[in-house]
Amino acid sequence: MRPVRLCFGVQSTGRAFAIRKIFTEERSMGIDMHRPASRWIQGDGGRFWRAIQIAAGAALLVFCAAQAAAADGVQKLRDGNQGNDWAAFGRTYGEQHFSPLTQIQDKNVHRLGLAWSLDLEYPGNSVSAPIAVDGVVYVATGYSIVRAIDAVTGRQLWRYDPKVAEVAGPKLRNGWGIRGLAWWNGKIYVGTQEGRLIALDAKKGKPLWTVQTTSKEDVRFISGPPRVFAGKVIIGHGGADTGATRGYVTTYDAETGKQLWRFYTVPGNPADGFEDETQAMAAKTWSGKWWEFGGGGTVWNAMTYDEESDTIFLGIGNGAPWNKKLRSPGAGDDLFLCSIVALDARTGKYKWHYQVNPGESWDYNAAMDMQLATLTIGGKPRKVLMQAPKNGFFYVIDRETGKLISAEPYAKVTWAKSIDLTTGRPVEAPNVRFENGTEFELWPSPLGAHNWLPMSFSPKTGLVYIPTLELGAVYNDKGIDLKNWRRREGGSNDNAVNVRIKAEPDGGVSYLQAWDPVTQKRVWKVETPGYWSGGTLASAGNLVFQGQADGKFNAYAAATGKRLWTYNTRGAAIAPPITYSVKGKQYVTVLSGFGTSYGLFGDASAKFGWDARSQPRRVLTFALDGKGKLPPAPPFYKAKATPDPEFQPGASNITLGSTIYHQQCYICHGLEAISGGTAPDLRASMVPRVPEAFQQIVRGGAMTQTGMPGFENLSVDEVEGIRQYLRSRSQELQSAK
């Protein structure tokens, strides 16, 4: 019999299966399985063994092909030296957002030009991170609409729309869309606003499997990218700011969608029993009836995988609600809020945790990206995890033990004096928890010194490149009934804390900085316009790429911060860029278009002139000597109000309307109804003039298909209050002329 080549020998299982299958089929055809061997070989048995060879060979080919594909997938996500693909949110498992490619480098980046562009539709958030595999760029925008694009020509290969607006219902209120994708073994993975995780055929864009990772009735939603590791796909969710949410992550088989394990980030009701000893341990750090408020702790963004130790690291979010006095009164730490948690990737079992803000009350979550590296510290190589979370300190942690190595402020910090390296705990400033009715001016604000837009680490320079924000806020809980407070489900600003962000047009600054994680010192910084600057990409060509809110896309010298190249994208460019190579040619891709929380800052974000409807949203790809051209930018947008002679300035429900607006509406339409470009500026809209139409849109959901969710949870009087408030703001705009 001709020998069949085996892959690693494990295909013997597949061969045994093929033989068993044939024996079963032969019996069903009436063949005597007990005939002498000589007669089998000379007669029916010859056919039988030939059938075995064919079937076994086919089974082996399928198995070997699957193994080869899986091995290729591992290599794309593992190999730091292979820069052809950008197959994950941070390119590889360690999420350094670094590329080893050098064709585009500091000496020739001035030759970079537009290779191609692809226009994207409105409505839709276009601040997500693309991925690139085998010459195809994949992007997800808006409500998880996925596109495959030829990386060389820009031709769209396929488009998949999960029809989120048709099924999401109230969950549309919670965000603007998705931040990224995952790839594995010929599949693209995307989450949706209402909690689905979908696997698509990477070649055809057809769904292969779908799972519902959250309840359809709760306020959980997905805005972060999935991650893939060891044949598994993991996804978290958001929702701690919008309702009674208990955070968790769920891991599925990447091939089939079968659930493998789930880890809860905060304990549930003790009366229901705990899932495991880890939850029982965490419950000892809580008090009161925290489970009635959910607790929070969502993993809405950051997850990183260490293949060597088979560990998945979770970056865990804030409490629900923010105010610890209400959520969990007492001195406990409220595990695992605002923590980095290490889990056994195979089983989901707890390994260790480090909490950046014990008992947090300020939305200082640890959901920012985490990067793995090996650093020489004290003359010895250390396997570390690095994070620059919201609270303004840069943390270097031993990723094998969870022990803190160092922590220093990388931005203005007033909430703590330092981090005690012995205990790992912050040395908090007096009155930072607004005790006894006091208030505290907190730096950073709840937006953080660094938000979700990723930093990058270059092994070449040893530096971390952080998009940094310096903005303060005043916190207090005056006027809040801590005994009887109840959250309004779906509210975007209802956390039992009064927060006044210092969001004047020039009230804060943003900058890109290079940070040395060994010395814990800044090496250079470059100021960027506005409060919010884009995600970063570092490359071995001594370059750092980053976009800006004003539309400039820049390349800096990684060692010095000198700006070497800039391009006007004709639209905000704050999405994380990527780079990859096809047939020996290096490309850089970034999405343009305004979005994220920056759009809610009223005048501070409106000053860039981006209109939600007319601003361009595109996929932009650059290469050396690219000759592509973009059409002119749209005119600078400035909201214009029309006269409203029937408006009565003294309407009694304007105050109610302002309160409800800033709980339910401002997250998209902006502070004080001044839009920054994420959603239309309602001061310039005629709809608030027509009460019936306004009620149908806001309460009835008449414009759900365009991305405007319905708010059936609001009363007729509350919606009328919002309408009158918007008319008052329109009147003020008209009078300002």
N, C-alpha and C positions, 0 to 999 in steps of 0.2 A: 504494500500500500504506500502511495506517495506520502512522504512526511508533510505535515502542515506546520508552517512557522507559527510559533506562539509568541505573544507579547508578554514578557515577564513571567510566563508560566501560569498566570492566574486564569487564562482562558480555558484551562481544563474544566472549570466550572461550567462555562458556556458549552464546551464540548459534551460534557456529561448530560447537560440539559438537552442538547441536540440529539444525542443517542437515545435518551429516555423518550423524547418526543417521537422519534422514528419507530422505536419499539412499540409504542402505543398505537401509532398509525398502522404498522404492519399487522398487529393483532386485530385491529378493526377491519383489515382487509382479508382476514382468514388465513394468514400465513402461519404455518406451524413453527413456533419458536423453539421447538425441542428437536428439530432434525439434526442429524450428525453434521459436524463442522465441514467434513469433506463435501457433503452434498450441498451445503450452503454456499461454499466457495464456487462449486461448479455450476450450480443452478440459481435458484432464487436468491441464495445468499450473496452471489456476486453482485446482483442488482442491489441487494440490501446494503452491502458494505460500500458500494459506490454511492448509494443514497446518503449513507452516513458521512462519507467524505465530503460530498457536496454540501449537505446541510451544516456539518461542523465547520467547513471552510467558510460558508456564508455567515454563520454565527460569529466566527472569529473575526471576519472582516468588519462586521458591524461593531463588535466589541472593540477591536483595535482602532477603528475610526473614532469611536466615542472617546477612547482613552487618549488618542492623539489630540483630539479637539480640546479635551479637558486639560491636557498637558500644555497645549498652546495657550489656553486661557490663563493658566497659572503663570506661565512665563511672561505674558503680557502684563500681568498685575504684579509680578514679583521683581522682574529684572530692572534694576536701576540704570543699567547701561544700554538698554534697548529703547531708543527714543522714537521709533517709527510710529508707534501707537500712543494714544492717550486714552486708555481703556476704562478709567475710573475717575471719579470726581477729583481726586488729587493725583491722578496718573497711576500710582502704584499703591500697594497695600498701606505703606507708611504715610501716604498723603502729604508728601513734601511740596507738591505743586512745583516740582523741579524737573527740567528736561536736560538730558545729557547732549542734546543736539548742539552743534557749533557752526553749522553752515551760515546761519544768521548770527553775527556777533558784533561786538562793539566797534570793530574797524570798518564794517560795511553796512551797518544798520541804516545809515543815511540813504541807502539805495532801496529800502523797503517801500513797496507800493501795493496798491489794491490789486489783488488777483481776480477776485469776483465778489459779488454781493447778491443776497437773496432777500427780497422784501417779505415781511411778516404782516399778518393782518391785525386789525384792531377789532375787538378788545383783546388784550393779552399781555401779560407780564413777559418781558424779554430780558430778564437779568440772570437767567440760569446759565449753568456751566455746560458747554458742549462736551462730547467725547468723540474720539476718532479711532477707528479700527479698520485695518486693511483697506485704506483708501476711501473710506466713507465717513463723513461727519454726521453725527446724530445730535439733534437738539430737541428740547422740550420747552414749549412756551405756553403762556396763558394757562388754561385749565388742562394741562398735561397733553396738549397736542404735540405729537412726536413726528419729526421729519427725518428722513435719511437723504443726505445730499452728497453728490459726487465731490470728493475733496479737491479735485483738480479743476473741474469745470464749473462747479456751483449748480449743476443741474439737479433738481429735486427728483429723487428716485421713488419715494413713496411718502405718504402722509397718513397718519392714524389719529383719529379724533375719538376719544372715549366718551364723548357726549356728556361731560360732567354737568353742565348747566341744566340738562334735562332731568337729572336724578339727584343732584346734591341737596336740593331744598335749602333749609336754613344754614347748612354748612358753607354755602357760598359766602356768608357774611364774614368768614373767619380769615380770609387771606386772598391773595391775588393769583396764586398759581404755584408752579413747581420750581425748585431750584436746581434740579439736575437729574441725571439718569445713571444707570449702571449697565454693564455689559458682561456677558459670560457665555462662552461656548455657543456662539451663534444666536444669542438672545439679547434683547434689550428689555430692561426692567424700568417701569415707571410707576410712581404712586399717583393717586388722584385726591382731589379736595375732599371727597366724601369717604375716603378710606380704602379704596381698592388698591391692590398691588397687581400689576398686569405684566405678563411676560409676552414679548412680541418676537416673531421671527425676524431676525436682523436683515434678512435678504428681501423679504416680502412685506413686512409690516403687518402681518396677520397675527391676531392674538393666539397664543398657544395655551395659556391658562390664566385664570383670574381668581384671586381670593379676596374676600372682604376682611380686612385686618381690624376694623373697628365696627362697633354697632352703628347701624344706620340712624339710630335715634339719638345718639349722644352728640357732644360737641367736638369730639376728636376729629382731626383732619390731618392730611399729609401735605406738607410743603417741601420737605427735605428729600434729597436723593437717597435711594436704597444703596446698600453696599453688598458686594458679593465676596465670599471667602470660602475656600475649601468646599466648593459645590453647594454652598448655602447662600441664600439671600436674606438680608435682615432689613427691617424697616421699623421706624418709630412713628411718632405722631406729635401734633401740637394740640392745643386746647386748654392749657392751664390758665390762660388769661381770659377765657370766654365762658367758663362753666365749671361745674363740679367734676373735675377730671383726675383720675388716678393714672399716672404714667406707666407705660410698659414698652418693651420692644418684643418683636416676634420674628423668629427665624423659620424659613421655609426651605424645602428642598428646591434647589434652583432649576432642576429638570422637570419636576412634577407639580410644584406648588403645595406639596404636603407639609402641614405644620410640624416642625420638629421640636421647638421649645419656645417658651415665653418667659420673660423676666420682668417682674414688677419693680418699679423704681422707688415706690413708697408703699408702706404696709396698708392693708385694708382694715375693715372692721374686725376687731379681735373676736367678736361674737360669732363670726363666720368661720373662724379658724384661719391659720396662716398657711400659705402654700408650702413653705419650707422654713428651716431654722434661720435663714437669712432675714426673712420677713419678721420673724419673731424678735430677732436681735434689733432690727431697725425700729420696731414698734416701741421699744423701751426708750427711744429718744424723742418720742412724741407725747403729747398730752392733750387733754380735752377730747372733743369728738371730731378729730381731724377728718375722719372718713366722710362725715356729712358734707364737707367742702371738697372732697376728692383728694386733697393733698398736693396735687400737681406733680412736678418732677418729670415733665415730658422730655423725650429725646427727639426733638424736632429737627435736629441738624447733624451734630457731629458724632461719627463713629469711625474707629480706626482699628485695623487688624494687624497683629504681630504673628506672622506665620511661624517663626521659630518656636515660640512658646504656645502657639495655637490659642491666642488670647484675643478677645474682642474688647475694645475700650469704648465706653459710652460717655458722652458729654451730656450731663443731665441738667434740666432746666429749673425754673423758679417754682416757688410755692403757689398754691391756689387756696385762698387769695394770697396776695403779697404780704399782708400785715400779719406777722406772727402772733401778735397779741390776740387776734381773733382765731387764726388757723390752728394754733397749737400753743396756748398760753403756758409760759414756764420757761425753764432754762435749757431745755433739751435742744439737740442739734438738728432734729428733723431729717434724719437720713432717708433717702440719699439725695435730697435736694442740693442743687448747685455743687455736684460732686463729679469726679471722674471715677467710674466704676470699671473694674477689670473682671471679665467673666471667662470661664472655660468655653471656648468657641464650640466645642463638640456637644456639651451638655447644657450650657447656659448657667452653670453653677458659679456662685460668687467666689472670687479670688481675693480681691482687696479693693479699698476705695480711698480716695483722698478728697476731702470736702474743702472747697475754696471759700465758702461762706456759710459757716454753721448757723443754723437758725435764721436764714436770710429773710429780709423784709423789703428789698429794694429792686427786685427783678435782676439781681446780679447772677444770672445763671451761667453755668459752665458749658453751654451748648455751642461754643465757638470751636473751630476746627482744631484738631490735635495732630501733632506731627511726631513721628518716630525718627530717631537718629542715634548714632553712636558718637559721643563727644569725649574728648580728652579733658578730664577734670581732675585736678590734683595729681597730674602725671599718669592717670590710669584711664583706660577706655571705659566709659559708662554707657549702658543702654538706657536711653532716656525717652521720656514723653514730654513734649513741650506744648504749652498752651498760653495764649494771651486772652483770658476771658474778659467779660464785661467789666470786672471790678478794678481794672487798671494795673494789676500786678502780673508780671511775667513769671510763670512757674516752670521749673525744670524738675522732673520727678523721675526717680528710678522706676522704670516700667516693669521690672521683675518683682519688686517688693511693694511699690506704692509709697516709698519713703520720699519725703520732700528733700531735694538737694539744695535748691535756692529759689528765692522769690524776691523780686524788686519791682518797684513801680516803673512802668514804661510810659505813663501819662500822668496828668495832674490827679492826685488822689487826696481826698479829705476825710473819707469815712474811716480810715485806719492809719495808724502811725507806721506800722511795719507788719511783717509776718514773722512770728517766733519760729525759728528753725528747729528748736527742740520739740515743741508741741505741734508745729505745723499750723497753728491757729493764728488768726489775725489779732493784732492789738488794736481794738476798736477805739475810735475817738469818743469822748463824752457826748451824751445826748444824741448819738447817731441813730438811735431807735425811737426818736421823738418822744421821749418819756415825759409824763406829766403835762401833756398838752403843748410841749415845746415843738419847734420846727427846726430843721437842719438843712443847710445848703450843702448838698451832696455832689461831689465830683468823683467819678463820672456820673452822668445822668442815667436813667434806666436804659438808654440806648447803648450805654457801655463805651469804654475807650476803644473797644474793637468789637464789631458785631459779626455777623455770619460770613461776610465777604472775606474769602480766605487769605491768610498770610502765606508766605512761601519760605522755604529754607534751602539755601544753596550749600551743598557739601564742599563746593569749590572755594567759597569765601568764608564759610562757617557762620554766615549771618542769616538772621530771620528778617523778612521784609513784611512789616505790619501796616495795614491801612488803619490809621489811628484817628480817633475823634476826641476832641476836648470840648465838653459841653456840660454845664452844671444844671442842677434842678433842686428845688426846695420841696422837702417832704414834711407832711404832718398828717395827723388823723383827727383834726378838729372837726367837730360836728358829726362824726361817725358813731353811731350807736353800736358799740362792740358787743353788746349783749343780744341785740335783736337783728343785727344786720343779716340780710339774705341777698345773695347774688342774683342779678337778673341774667338768666342764661342767654348766651350769645352776645352780651355786651362786650365791647372791645376795650373799655376803660372803666372797669368796675371791680376794683381790687382792695377795697376798704382802706385806701390810702389816698390822700390828696397830693398830687404831684404837679408842680408848676415848673415846666421845663423852660430854661432861659433861651427861648427860640427866636430871639430877635434876628433880623437879617445878618447882623454882624456879632451875634452873641456868643459864637463859638468858632473853633477852627478845626480843620482836618489836615492831616499830613501823612505822607509815606515816610516811614523811618526804617533804618537798618539797625537791628539790635543784635548785640553779641550775647548769645545765651550762656557762654562760659563766664565772661566777666560781668554779665548783667549790666551792660552799659550801652548807651546809644552811640552808634558810629557816625551816622549822618541822618538828616531829615530834609524833606522837601515839602513845603506847604502846598496844599491842593485847595481848590475853591469849594466853598460851602462846608457843610457839616459831614459830608458823606463822600468817601472816595472808593474806588472800585477794588475788586479782588486782584490778587497779584499772581504773576508767573515769573519764576526765576529760571535762567538757563545757564548751561556751561559756557555759553558765548559771552560771559560777563555782562549779562543783561537782566534787567527786571522790567517787565511790562505791567502797566496799570492804566486804567481809564479813569475819567473824571466826570462829575455831574454836568459840566459845561460842554461835554462832547469831545474833549481832547483825549486821544489815545496815545500814550507816551512810552518810550523806551529809555531807561536810565542805565548808566554804568553801575553794575552791581557793587563794585568796590568803593565808589566815591559818591554816587547819587547824581552825577552830572547828567542832565537831560541830553540825550543824543539824537532823538527823533520824536516827532509828534505828527499826528494826523487828525484832521477835523472830521469826525464821523457824522456830523450833521444831526446828531441826537446824543442824548446822554450815553455814556459808555462805562457803566459800573459793573457789568457782569465779569466773572472770572475768565480770563483768556486761557487758551491752550495752544500748544505747538506740537507738530507731528511731521512726518516725512512720507512722501509718496514717490517711488521710483527715483530716489536720491535727491529729491527737492524738498526743502523745508518750508512749512507754511505756519502762519499764526492766525488763529481764528478767535473772534470775540463777537458777542451780541451787543447791539445798541438799542437803546430805548429806555425810558425812565421807569422807575418802579421802586420797590422795597419801602421800608418805613420812612424813608426820606421824603416821600411825597406828602406826608401829613403835616409838614412844618410850616404851612401857611406862607407868609412872605419870604421866609428863609429859603424855601425851595422854589417858590413861584418866580424868584428873581432870575432864573435861568430861561424863562419864557417857553417852557415845553407845554404844549396843549395836549390833553389826553387823546383827542381825536386826530389831530393833524401831525403830531410828531412822528418821524420815521422810526420804524422798528425793523431791524435788519440783522442778518448774519453777514459779517464782514470777514474776509480772508485775505491775508497779505503774504507776499513772497518777494524775494529780491527782484528788482526791475519790473515789478507789476505795473501794468499800464491802465488799470481800470479807473473809471470815473463815476462819481456819484452825482445825482442831480442836486441843484441848489437846496440849501436848508429852507424849511418853511419860515414864514415871517415870525418874528418874536411875538409870542402871545401875551396879551395883557387883557384881562377880563374887562368887558364893557357891559354896564347895566343900562337897561332902557327904563324910561319913566314909568312909575307905577302910581298913578294919581289916586287910586282907591285905597292905598295902604294907610292904615291908622297906626302911627308910631306908638301909641299908648296901649296897644293890645296886651291884655293881661297875661296871655299864655306865652309871650316871647321868652320869659325867663325859663319856664318849663321846657320850651322847645330847645333852648340853648343847652340845658342840662342833658336832655335826651339825645340831642345831636352829638354832643361830645362823649356820650357813652356808646352810641350805635353807629354813627356816620363818619366821624372825622378821620378814622383810620384810612379811608379811601379818598374822601372829599376834602380833607385838610382842616387844620385848626382854624377856627373862626370862619369856616366856609371858604377859605382861600385855598384853592387847589394848587398843588405843586406839579401836577401833570400825571398823576396816577389815575384819576377819574375826573370827569368834567367839573368845571367850576360852576356851582349852582347859583352863584350870585348873578351870572349872566344868562341863566335859563329862564324861559317863559313858563315852564311847567308849574312852579310855585304860585303862579297867578291863578291857576285853575284848580280849585279844591277837589273836584271829583277826579280829575286826572292824577293829581298828586296822591290821593288816597289809593287809587287803583295801582299805581306804580309802587308805592312804598308798602302798603299793607297787602295789596292783591298780587304783587309779583308780576305785573304786566310786562316788565322788561327783563325778565330772568334770562332769556336767551341772549341778551346783549351783555350779560355779566352783572346786571343790577339785581341783587337778591331781594326777595320779599321779606317784610318784617311783620308777619301776622301776629307776632307776640306783642306788638305795640297797640295801644288803644287808639280809637278814632281821635280822641282829644290830644293824645301825645303826638300823633302824626300831624294834626292841625297845628300844634305848638311848633313843631319843626318847620312847617310851611311858613308860619308867621315869622319865625326867627330868620329864615332864609330871605324873606321879603325885607326884613329890617336890615340885613347885611347888604342886600342889593341897593337899598335906599342909601345906606352909608357910602357905598361905592359911587353911586350917582352923585351924592352931595360932595364927595371929595374932589370932583372935577371943578 
